Each structure stands twice: as C-alpha cells, then as structure tokens.
Amino acid sequence: MKGAKGTELVVSLEDKAGALGEITSSLKEAGLNIRAVSGWIQEGKAVIRLVASDSQKAKEVLSSQFEVREAEVVVVEMPNEIGQLDNLSAALKGAGISMSHIYGSTSAESQPATLVFASDNNDKAVESISA
C-alpha cells in the first residue's frame, strides 16, 4: 500500500439533471482524467469531490464555470484484495488518525484500487500507511 498527499477539488453547482455532466464534459474537453469522484446533494446544491490527473489545470477549467475549492487529501494505491481497507483502517487507528471523509474506486481484481481520504493529520497518515 502506498499513500501520497494530493489535491482534491470540491465543486459546488446547482442541483439539476446533468450537473455532473457539466463537470465531466469540461474536464474531457481539457484532456483531463478523473481518478476518483464522489458526490451528494447538500442544501439544494450538488457537491462533487474529485481528484483529477492535473489538479491545477482542472481547477482553472472548472473555476470559470463553478464554485471550486481545493483541499489536501491522501491518495492511496492499494491492492484490490479482501482486507486491504481493513489494513488501512488499522494503520490509521494505530497512529491515532481520524478521517473526515473517504471515497474510492476499483476496477479489475488485477488492478490496484484507489482511495482518497482526508484526515486530521495527512502527513502522519501518509507516513503510517506507507511504512
């Protein structure tokens, strides 16, 4: 398991049909890949958290159309195997680290899973899971 600090973009926009598509189309046209994404509705707004292949360029593209803020996160590449999330959780608990949010994606079993999380100490989190 390997973790590194990264940048997450938090995009807020009107809650309407096609809201996610507005974001994805803009990033696609800019040649940017979405590595991980999570979203929900909060107080009548669509809120999308995402990690892109080039966070700075993605922020520039999206800021011209939407409310966008950056947040520091930990991006973890880990084997797509039973128990790996439990191992991550145990390492963070052992280091006394609390997470504020987590999301991820997987693909074929032979491909690594990608998890994104924020914690009360991202530097220590990276150190504890990469040891």
Residue pairs with C-beta under 8 A, 6 or more apart in sequence:
1 76
1 77
1 78
1 79
1 84
1 87
1 88
1 129
1 130
2 76
2 77
2 78
2 129
2 130
3 74
3 75
3 76
3 77
3 125
3 126
3 129
3 130
4 74
4 75
4 126
4 130
5 72
5 73
5 74
5 75
5 122
5 123
5 126
6 51
6 55
6 72
6 73
6 74
6 75
6 116
7 51
7 55
7 56
7 70
7 71
7 72
7 73
8 49
8 50
8 51
8 55
8 70
8 71
8 72
8 73
8 116
8 118
9 49
9 50
9 51
9 52
9 55
9 58
9 59
9 62
9 68
9 69
9 70
9 71
10 47
10 48
10 49
10 68
10 69
10 70
10 71
11 23
11 47
11 48
11 49
11 50
11 62
11 66
11 67
11 68
12 45
12 46
12 47
12 48
12 66
12 67
12 68
13 19
13 22
13 23
13 45
13 46
13 48
13 66
13 67
14 45
14 46
15 41
15 44
15 45
15 46
16 46
19 46
19 48
20 39
20 46
20 48
22 65
22 66
23 48
23 50
23 62
23 66
24 34
26 61
26 62
26 65
27 33
27 34
27 52
27 58
27 61
27 62
30 57
30 58
30 61
32 52
32 53
32 54
32 57
32 58
32 61
33 52
33 53
34 50
34 51
34 52
34 53
35 50
35 51
35 52
35 53
35 75
35 105
35 114
36 50
36 51
36 75
36 103
36 104
36 105
36 114
36 115
36 116
37 48
37 49
37 50
37 51
37 103
37 105
38 48
38 49
38 50
38 101
38 103
38 116
39 46
39 47
39 48
39 49
40 46
40 47
41 47
49 71
49 101
49 103
49 116
50 58
51 73
51 75
51 116
52 58
55 70
59 68
59 70
62 68
71 118
72 118
72 122
73 116
73 117
73 118
73 122
74 116
74 117
74 118
74 119
74 122
74 125
74 126
74 129
75 114
75 115
75 116
76 88
76 104
76 114
76 115
76 116
76 117
76 129
77 112
77 113
77 114
78 84
78 85
78 88
78 112
78 113
78 115
79 112
79 113
80 106
80 107
80 108
80 109
80 110
80 111
80 112
80 113
81 109
84 113
85 115
88 115
88 129
91 128
91 129
91 131
92 98
92 99
92 119
92 125
92 128
92 129
94 128
95 121
95 124
95 125
95 127
95 128
97 119
97 120
97 121
97 124
97 125
97 128
98 119
98 120
99 117
99 118
99 119
100 117
100 118
100 119
100 120
101 117
101 118
102 115
102 116
102 117
103 115
103 116
103 117
104 113
104 114
104 115
104 116
105 113
105 114
106 113
106 114
117 125
119 125
